[in-house]
């Protein structure tokens, strides 16, 4: 058990260090870094958007540097499939060289590295979950050169909140446990049975119900459950690559809007709910029912597009894959799990959701949960922390970069009227976390109820276009990436999410 607890204890210690101090300051005269938005606005009355942006660059030239590094990080994500392909070829070439040396008798113990350094480094540079964290290093170097090391370390340590990345790590680990998955599969399986439990029936059931479930167990938990169940009940039947990307894009869009039935489950809603007085009845009236309609229409649309392939999957034209993970899953799913163990897991899930804003409470609860899973190991799968930690690393890197983009996103949002604001939020969400978009909108003074609705609806609608658009997306991509040869292509994901995004846009516009 100690091997599991040590990483979490380290995370708890790191998180605790971020609690007492609120904002970062530069060493030079105590000037805050980054500059708060109100530091710019006094001299910006009557200026156009272009003049505002030029003024902010003149006041703080580092704004342009930070945004340039962020742009390079985004471009890097589009190159990741190609880099992973290079890594694969490098690994194959290294293994071929080792086989040749072994056949000739020239390979001796310790003579040649069994692992290719080139292949491993290329794989690291092509791992989407690592990219934004990787680009924090040149950002740190740039801040240090311009502002000094004290400003750099204060910004990364105290100027950024890591609550959401740590929460996602914990909720992913709990949601992926065998009792939670078995319960989710049992519930969704009842609906899939109405359609004969075919791959199509599972596909429709998961993509309809799991996103709506996210309104109560949070979107990251719903994403984890939906991605794992899709992997074992749909992707393992080897659908075409086109259908795989359509399903992934549909999953991301549905999860993004599916959390809007309540005011606490979707990160972009959570950012503004308290400040704007939005509660669950308000969300149901203005967002929830529209999200449910949009999810069903989007699913039916993709069913119509791929109906022939779904029919082929139903009759077994594409046989199930035989990988070890899938075989282990199907082997243990027949084992009965006592109800009290499942109840304990649900309590751990509920506690994590309830304490989502308090790092010591949900991390402390996770330590207790790990002890419980160790004591009931005969009913558990090993707790996998690799994927949750990678996703947490991705989100932590994203918030470090995203916090330095306020200087241009806030005035862009504040300059738009209702319809342009909705489409602007959809567009901006593709390049930044949608929770950051709504948070920045909450700082814009004088937003009317119509503008508030426009920015939040736009942010949740655009949450499936890229892996960085919504906090749960990296979790889904991490779980399903092995279902895509060479990794997930950002362009193909965008194209797969485009149709459901258009459907959601039309539903929210026509029902306003």
CORKA-V431706 format. One record per backbone hydrogen bond with DSSP energy under -1.0 kcal/mol. CO is the residue of the C=O (numbers start at 1). NH is the residue of the N-H. E is the energy in kcal/mol with one decimal. If there is no record, write none. Layout:
# CORKA-V431706
CO:NH:E + CO:NH:E
This chain:
# CORKA-V431706
1:4:-1.4 + 1:5:-2.1 + 2:6:-2.4 + 5:9:-2.7 + 6:10:-2.2 + 7:11:-2.1 + 8:12:-2.6 + 9:13:-2.5 + 10:14:-2.4 + 11:15:-2.7 + 12:16:-2.5 + 13:17:-1.3 + 15:18:-1.3 + 16:19:-1.2 + 24:33:-1.2 + 27:29:-1.4 + 28:31:-1.2 + 31:26:-2.8 + 36:39:-1.7 + 37:40:-1.7 + 37:41:-1.1 + 40:43:-1.2 + 41:44:-1.8 + 44:47:-1.7 + 48:52:-2.5 + 49:53:-2.4 + 50:54:-2.2 + 51:55:-2.4 + 52:56:-2.2 + 53:57:-1.8 + 54:58:-2.2 + 55:59:-2.3 + 56:60:-2.2 + 60:63:-2.3 + 61:64:-1.1 + 62:66:-2.8 + 63:67:-2.1 + 64:68:-2.0 + 65:69:-2.3 + 66:70:-2.0 + 67:71:-2.3 + 68:72:-2.0 + 69:73:-2.0 + 70:74:-2.1 + 71:75:-2.5 + 72:76:-2.1 + 73:77:-1.4 + 74:78:-1.1 + 79:83:-2.1 + 80:84:-2.6 + 81:85:-1.8 + 82:86:-2.1 + 83:87:-2.3 + 84:88:-2.2 + 85:89:-2.2 + 86:90:-2.6 + 87:91:-2.2 + 88:92:-2.3 + 89:93:-2.5 + 90:94:-2.1 + 91:95:-2.5 + 92:96:-2.3 + 93:97:-2.0 + 94:98:-2.2 + 95:99:-2.2 + 96:100:-2.1 + 97:101:-2.3 + 98:102:-2.5 + 99:103:-2.4 + 100:104:-1.6 + 101:106:-1.7 + 101:107:-1.2 + 108:111:-2.8 + 116:120:-2.4 + 117:121:-2.5 + 118:122:-2.4 + 119:123:-2.3 + 120:124:-2.1 + 121:125:-2.4 + 122:126:-1.1 + 127:130:-1.7 + 128:131:-1.1 + 130:134:-2.2 + 131:135:-2.2 + 134:137:-1.2 + 135:139:-1.2 + 136:140:-3.1 + 137:141:-2.3 + 138:142:-2.4 + 139:143:-2.6 + 140:144:-2.6 + 141:145:-2.3 + 142:146:-2.1 + 143:147:-3.6 + 143:148:-1.0 + 148:152:-1.7 + 149:153:-3.0 + 150:154:-2.2 + 151:155:-2.2 + 152:156:-2.1 + 153:157:-2.1 + 154:158:-2.7 + 154:159:-1.4 + 162:166:-2.0 + 163:167:-2.6 + 164:168:-2.6 + 165:169:-1.8 + 166:170:-1.9 + 167:171:-2.9 + 168:172:-2.3 + 169:173:-1.8 + 170:174:-2.2 + 171:175:-2.5 + 172:176:-1.5 + 174:177:-1.6 + 177:181:-2.4 + 178:182:-2.9 + 179:183:-2.2 + 180:184:-2.6 + 181:185:-3.1 + 182:186:-2.1 + 183:187:-2.2 + 184:188:-2.8 + 185:189:-2.3 + 186:190:-1.1 + 188:192:-2.4 + 189:193:-2.2 + 192:195:-1.4 + 192:197:-2.7 + 193:196:-1.7 + 198:202:-2.5 + 199:203:-2.7 + 200:204:-3.0 + 201:205:-2.3 + 202:206:-2.9 + 203:207:-2.3 + 205:209:-2.6 + 206:210:-1.4 + 209:213:-2.3 + 210:214:-1.2 + 212:215:-1.5 + 213:216:-2.2 + 213:217:-1.8 + 214:218:-1.1 + 218:222:-2.0 + 219:223:-2.9 + 220:224:-2.2 + 221:225:-2.4 + 222:226:-2.8 + 223:227:-2.7 + 224:228:-2.2 + 225:229:-2.4 + 226:230:-2.5 + 227:231:-2.2 + 228:232:-1.7 + 229:233:-2.1 + 230:234:-2.0 + 230:235:-2.8 + 234:237:-2.0 + 235:238:-1.7 + 236:321:-3.0 + 240:244:-2.2 + 241:245:-2.2 + 242:246:-2.1 + 243:247:-2.4 + 244:248:-2.2 + 245:249:-2.7 + 246:250:-2.3 + 247:251:-2.6 + 248:252:-2.3 + 249:253:-2.3 + 250:254:-2.8 + 251:255:-2.5 + 252:256:-1.9 + 253:257:-2.0 + 254:258:-2.4 + 257:260:-1.5 + 265:219:-1.5 + 266:270:-2.7 + 267:271:-1.7 + 269:272:-1.3 + 269:273:-2.0 + 272:276:-2.6 + 273:278:-2.3 + 279:283:-2.3 + 280:284:-2.7 + 281:285:-2.1 + 282:286:-2.3 + 283:287:-2.7 + 283:288:-3.2 + 284:289:-1.4 + 287:291:-2.5 + 288:292:-2.2 + 289:293:-2.0 + 290:294:-2.6 + 291:295:-2.5 + 292:296:-2.0 + 293:297:-2.5 + 294:298:-2.6 + 295:299:-2.4 + 296:300:-2.5 + 297:301:-2.4 + 298:302:-2.3 + 299:303:-2.2 + 300:304:-2.3 + 301:305:-2.0 + 302:306:-2.2 + 306:310:-2.5 + 307:311:-2.1 + 308:312:-1.9 + 309:313:-2.4 + 310:314:-2.1 + 311:315:-1.4 + 312:317:-2.5 + 313:316:-1.0 + 323:327:-2.1 + 324:328:-2.4 + 325:329:-2.1 + 326:330:-2.5 + 327:331:-1.7 + 328:332:-1.9 + 329:333:-1.3 + 332:335:-1.4 + 338:342:-1.6 + 339:343:-2.6 + 340:344:-1.8 + 341:345:-2.0 + 342:346:-2.3 + 343:347:-2.2 + 344:348:-2.0 + 345:349:-2.3 + 346:350:-2.8 + 347:351:-2.7 + 348:352:-2.0 + 349:353:-2.1 + 350:354:-2.7 + 351:355:-2.1 + 353:356:-1.2 + 355:358:-2.3 + 358:362:-2.1 + 359:363:-2.5 + 360:364:-2.0 + 361:365:-2.3 + 362:366:-1.5 + 363:367:-1.8 + 364:368:-1.7 + 365:369:-2.3 + 366:370:-2.5 + 367:371:-1.9 + 368:372:-2.1 + 369:373:-2.5 + 370:374:-1.9 + 371:375:-1.9 + 372:376:-1.3 + 374:377:-1.1 + 376:379:-2.3 + 377:380:-1.6 + 385:389:-2.6 + 386:390:-2.3 + 387:391:-2.4 + 388:392:-2.6 + 389:393:-2.3 + 390:394:-2.3 + 391:395:-2.6 + 392:396:-2.5 + 393:397:-2.4 + 394:398:-2.2 + 395:399:-2.4 + 396:400:-1.8 + 397:401:-2.0 + 398:402:-3.4 + 399:403:-1.9 + 401:404:-1.4 + 402:405:-1.9 + 405:408:-1.1 + 405:409:-2.0 + 406:410:-1.8 + 408:412:-1.4 + 409:413:-2.5 + 410:414:-2.4 + 413:416:-1.2 + 417:421:-2.6 + 418:422:-2.0 + 419:423:-2.1 + 420:424:-2.7 + 421:425:-2.5 + 422:426:-1.9 + 423:427:-2.3 + 424:428:-2.9 + 425:429:-2.2 + 428:431:-1.5 + 433:437:-1.4 + 434:438:-2.0 + 435:439:-2.1 + 436:440:-2.3 + 437:441:-1.9 + 438:442:-1.8 + 441:444:-1.3 + 448:452:-2.4 + 449:453:-2.3 + 450:454:-2.1 + 451:455:-2.4 + 452:456:-2.0 + 453:457:-2.5 + 454:458:-2.2 + 455:459:-2.0 + 456:460:-2.3 + 457:461:-2.2 + 458:462:-2.1 + 462:465:-1.3 + 469:434:-2.3 + 470:473:-1.7 + 472:476:-1.6 + 473:477:-2.7 + 474:478:-2.5 + 475:479:-1.9 + 476:480:-2.2 + 477:481:-1.5 + 480:483:-2.0 + 481:484:-1.8 + 484:487:-2.5 + 489:493:-2.5 + 490:494:-2.3 + 491:495:-2.3 + 492:496:-2.3 + 493:497:-1.9 + 497:501:-1.9 + 498:502:-2.2 + 499:503:-2.3 + 500:504:-2.6 + 501:505:-2.3 + 502:506:-2.3 + 503:507:-2.5 + 504:508:-2.5 + 505:509:-1.9 + 506:510:-2.9 + 507:511:-1.4
